[in-house]
Amino acid sequence: MQFPRLETERLTLRAPEARDLRAYTAFYTDSEAARWKGGALRHDQVWRRLAEDIGHWHLKGFGVWMLVRRDDGQVVGGTGLWHPEGWPRHELTWWLLPHSRGTGLALEASRAIVSFAVNSLGWPSVETHIEASNLPALRLARRLGGEVIGHETFPDGVEREVIRLAPTPAMPWGEGGGREIRAEEAPA
């Protein structure tokens, strides 16, 4: 099964693979880094989280992309579209390794993914669900043109802001929003 690859100015976005366990482990075992993702996980739980993200692509046809810096091939995090069983709606989600925060990479990747969701998947908009105390994520959502459309308690018992992200003129597909790489173009 082929999954879409996206390319931005500084990133290649590709579906997760088994080789990404190191990046998942670096993020999800760090209690401060994983604070907004439910806290640190044990190594066996990290493996299951990676397997869940890989499986999401197979079951839903979309998912979290790995953010790979184009200049050096380093994986710096994951950003994508997520809608597991029991979750009320799809959402944009992201995580970055601590050394990559504040670099604009999450914004760059998120713009490309929102554009992909609207232009390739046909979604009218994309939501993100953020705890009110997660100020960095709320700032990113604002920079993405996010609008708070509600507050909701989610199946995990956590109350979050529901923020609608609609593409803006600054995010058209192919003009700052990235581009999809066809399978024949993608490196193996």
Buried (B, 14 or more C-beta within 10 A) or exposed (E): EEBBBBBBEBBBBBBBEEEBBEBBBBBBBBEEBBEBBEEBBEEEEBBEBBBBBBBBBEEBEBBBBBBBBEEEEEBBBBBBBBBBEEEEEBBBBBBBBEEBBEEEBBBBBBBBBBBBBBBEEEBEEBBBBBBEEBEEBBEBBEEBBBEBEEEEEBEEEEEBBBBBBBBEEEBBBEEBBBBBBEEEEBEE
